């Protein structure tokens, strides 16, 4: 797999801008109705979205440090544009008013740090050891757990179909990719 994220200022700048773009898209998607079958307004509120995007960052990183810093910058860029866009657009469009939510911005900015740390450690799946099989299983297991919970929720509330499909596709894609890459397939299957 060709790696695209490197330990360079240019690479970090690109991932930060991608984070800002995704954060802006998520903010604009927030203004879709939330009580529909697709629930597009809640794309970023569930764990699967974060697992998928950060797993992709780790996959395309060239080192532990690159994975950690790229994940942090991506998450911080998303947070900055998500809350910044609401403040900017709210001055022109009354529907989007609400001001800058400083406390949420600070909280989610601080949560970007453990995301970067998790990506730093998750990159260890590239080493040829038993632990790699467990690390490969973590994002797949998280997506499977959320997909199961969403399927139950969808059956009784008719919401979150988009998130269920996103988690299911992510689980199958990462599951197939990591199953081929892992050294101990039994441990991979029996892990989280």
DAVEN-V671806 format. One record per residue. N is the residue number from 1. RES is the residue in one small letter. OMEGA is omega in radians with two decimals (* if undefined). D_CENTER is the distance of its C-alpha to the mean C-alpha in whole Angstrom. Layout:
# DAVEN-V671806
n:N res:RES omega:OMEGA d_center:D_CENTER
n:N res:RES omega:OMEGA d_center:D_CENTER
This chain:
# DAVEN-V671806
n:1 res:x omega:3.14 d_center:20
n:2 res:x omega:3.13 d_center:21
n:3 res:x omega:-3.07 d_center:18
n:4 res:x omega:-3.12 d_center:18
n:5 res:x omega:-3.10 d_center:16
n:6 res:x omega:3.14 d_center:19
n:7 res:x omega:3.12 d_center:20
n:8 res:x omega:3.12 d_center:22
n:9 res:x omega:-3.14 d_center:22
n:10 res:x omega:3.13 d_center:22
n:11 res:x omega:3.11 d_center:18
n:12 res:x omega:3.08 d_center:17
n:13 res:x omega:3.12 d_center:18
n:14 res:x omega:-3.10 d_center:17
n:15 res:x omega:3.07 d_center:13
n:16 res:x omega:3.11 d_center:14
n:17 res:x omega:3.06 d_center:15
n:18 res:x omega:3.08 d_center:12
n:19 res:x omega:3.11 d_center:10
n:20 res:x omega:3.11 d_center:13
n:21 res:x omega:3.14 d_center:14
n:22 res:x omega:3.09 d_center:10
n:23 res:x omega:3.09 d_center:11
n:24 res:x omega:3.10 d_center:15
n:25 res:x omega:3.12 d_center:14
n:26 res:x omega:3.11 d_center:12
n:27 res:x omega:3.13 d_center:15
n:28 res:x omega:3.10 d_center:17
n:29 res:x omega:3.11 d_center:16
n:30 res:x omega:-3.08 d_center:17
n:31 res:x omega:2.92 d_center:20
n:32 res:x omega:3.09 d_center:20
n:33 res:x omega:-3.09 d_center:22
n:34 res:x omega:-3.04 d_center:20
n:35 res:x omega:3.12 d_center:23
n:36 res:x omega:3.12 d_center:23
n:37 res:x omega:-3.07 d_center:22
n:38 res:x omega:3.12 d_center:19
n:39 res:x omega:-3.12 d_center:17
n:40 res:x omega:-3.13 d_center:16
n:41 res:x omega:-3.07 d_center:16
n:42 res:x omega:-3.08 d_center:13
n:43 res:x omega:-3.01 d_center:10
n:44 res:x omega:-3.05 d_center:8
n:45 res:x omega:-3.12 d_center:10
n:46 res:x omega:-3.04 d_center:9
n:47 res:x omega:-3.04 d_center:7
n:48 res:x omega:3.13 d_center:6
n:49 res:x omega:-3.12 d_center:4
n:50 res:x omega:3.13 d_center:2
n:51 res:x omega:-3.11 d_center:4
n:52 res:x omega:-3.07 d_center:5
n:53 res:x omega:-3.14 d_center:4
n:54 res:x omega:3.05 d_center:5
n:55 res:x omega:3.08 d_center:7
n:56 res:x omega:3.11 d_center:8
n:57 res:x omega:3.13 d_center:9
n:58 res:x omega:3.14 d_center:11
n:59 res:x omega:-3.07 d_center:13
n:60 res:x omega:-3.14 d_center:14
n:61 res:x omega:-3.11 d_center:15
n:62 res:x omega:3.12 d_center:19
n:63 res:x omega:3.06 d_center:19
n:64 res:x omega:-3.10 d_center:18
n:65 res:x omega:3.12 d_center:18
n:66 res:x omega:3.13 d_center:16
n:67 res:x omega:-3.12 d_center:13
n:68 res:x omega:-3.12 d_center:13
n:69 res:x omega:3.13 d_center:15
n:70 res:x omega:3.12 d_center:12
n:71 res:x omega:3.11 d_center:9
n:72 res:x omega:-3.10 d_center:11
n:73 res:x omega:3.09 d_center:12
n:74 res:x omega:-3.10 d_center:9
n:75 res:x omega:3.12 d_center:8
n:76 res:x omega:3.08 d_center:12
n:77 res:x omega:3.08 d_center:13
n:78 res:x omega:-3.11 d_center:10
n:79 res:x omega:-3.13 d_center:12
n:80 res:x omega:-3.11 d_center:15
n:81 res:x omega:-3.14 d_center:15
n:82 res:x omega:-3.12 d_center:14
n:83 res:x omega:3.10 d_center:17
n:84 res:x omega:-3.14 d_center:19
n:85 res:x omega:3.10 d_center:20
n:86 res:x omega:-3.14 d_center:21
n:87 res:x omega:-3.12 d_center:23
n:88 res:x omega:-3.11 d_center:25
n:89 res:x omega:-3.14 d_center:25
n:90 res:x omega:3.10 d_center:26
n:91 res:x omega:-3.10 d_center:29
n:92 res:x omega:-3.06 d_center:30
n:93 res:x omega:-3.08 d_center:29
n:94 res:x omega:3.14 d_center:30
n:95 res:x omega:-3.07 d_center:27
n:96 res:x omega:-3.11 d_center:25
n:97 res:x omega:-3.11 d_center:26
n:98 res:x omega:3.09 d_center:25
n:99 res:x omega:-3.13 d_center:25
n:100 res:x omega:-3.12 d_center:23
n:101 res:x omega:-3.01 d_center:21
n:102 res:x omega:-3.08 d_center:22
n:103 res:x omega:3.09 d_center:21
n:104 res:x omega:3.10 d_center:18
n:105 res:x omega:-3.14 d_center:17
n:106 res:x omega:-3.12 d_center:18
n:107 res:x omega:-3.11 d_center:17
n:108 res:x omega:3.04 d_center:13
n:109 res:x omega:3.10 d_center:14
n:110 res:x omega:3.10 d_center:16
n:111 res:x omega:3.05 d_center:13
n:112 res:x omega:-3.12 d_center:11
n:113 res:x omega:3.10 d_center:14
n:114 res:x omega:3.06 d_center:13
n:115 res:x omega:3.08 d_center:9
n:116 res:x omega:3.12 d_center:12
n:117 res:x omega:3.12 d_center:14
n:118 res:x omega:3.12 d_center:12
n:119 res:x omega:3.10 d_center:11
n:120 res:x omega:-3.12 d_center:15
n:121 res:x omega:3.14 d_center:16
n:122 res:x omega:3.12 d_center:14
n:123 res:x omega:-3.14 d_center:15
n:124 res:x omega:3.12 d_center:18
n:125 res:x omega:3.13 d_center:18
n:126 res:x omega:3.09 d_center:20
n:127 res:x omega:-3.10 d_center:23
n:128 res:x omega:3.10 d_center:25
n:129 res:x omega:-3.11 d_center:26
n:130 res:x omega:-3.13 d_center:25
n:131 res:x omega:-3.14 d_center:22
n:132 res:x omega:-3.14 d_center:20
n:133 res:x omega:3.11 d_center:21
n:134 res:x omega:3.13 d_center:19
n:135 res:x omega:3.07 d_center:16
n:136 res:x omega:-3.07 d_center:16
n:137 res:x omega:-3.06 d_center:16
n:138 res:x omega:-3.14 d_center:13
n:139 res:x omega:3.13 d_center:10
n:140 res:x omega:3.12 d_center:13
n:141 res:x omega:3.12 d_center:14
n:142 res:x omega:3.11 d_center:11
n:143 res:x omega:3.12 d_center:11
n:144 res:x omega:3.14 d_center:15
n:145 res:x omega:3.14 d_center:15
n:146 res:x omega:3.11 d_center:13
n:147 res:x omega:3.11 d_center:15
n:148 res:x omega:3.12 d_center:18
n:149 res:x omega:3.13 d_center:18
n:150 res:x omega:3.11 d_center:17
n:151 res:x omega:3.10 d_center:20
n:152 res:x omega:-3.14 d_center:22
n:153 res:x omega:3.14 d_center:21
n:154 res:x omega:-3.10 d_center:21
n:155 res:x omega:-3.12 d_center:25
n:156 res:x omega:-3.08 d_center:26
n:157 res:x omega:-3.12 d_center:24
n:158 res:x omega:3.09 d_center:24
n:159 res:x omega:3.02 d_center:20
n:160 res:x omega:3.09 d_center:17
n:161 res:x omega:-3.14 d_center:18
n:162 res:x omega:-3.13 d_center:15
n:163 res:x omega:3.10 d_center:12
n:164 res:x omega:3.12 d_center:14
n:165 res:x omega:3.12 d_center:15
n:166 res:x omega:3.13 d_center:11
n:167 res:x omega:3.14 d_center:11
n:168 res:x omega:3.12 d_center:14
n:169 res:x omega:3.10 d_center:14
n:170 res:x omega:3.13 d_center:11
n:171 res:x omega:-3.13 d_center:13
n:172 res:x omega:-3.12 d_center:16
n:173 res:x omega:3.13 d_center:15
n:174 res:x omega:3.12 d_center:13
n:175 res:x omega:3.13 d_center:16
n:176 res:x omega:-3.14 d_center:19
n:177 res:x omega:-3.07 d_center:18
n:178 res:x omega:3.09 d_center:17
n:179 res:x omega:3.11 d_center:21
n:180 res:x omega:-3.06 d_center:22
n:181 res:x omega:-3.01 d_center:21
n:182 res:x omega:-3.13 d_center:22
n:183 res:x omega:-3.10 d_center:25
n:184 res:x omega:-3.05 d_center:26
n:185 res:x omega:3.10 d_center:25
n:186 res:x omega:3.11 d_center:27
n:187 res:x omega:3.10 d_center:25
n:188 res:x omega:-3.10 d_center:21
n:189 res:x omega:-3.08 d_center:22
n:190 res:x omega:3.12 d_center:24
n:191 res:x omega:-3.01 d_center:21
n:192 res:x omega:* d_center:18
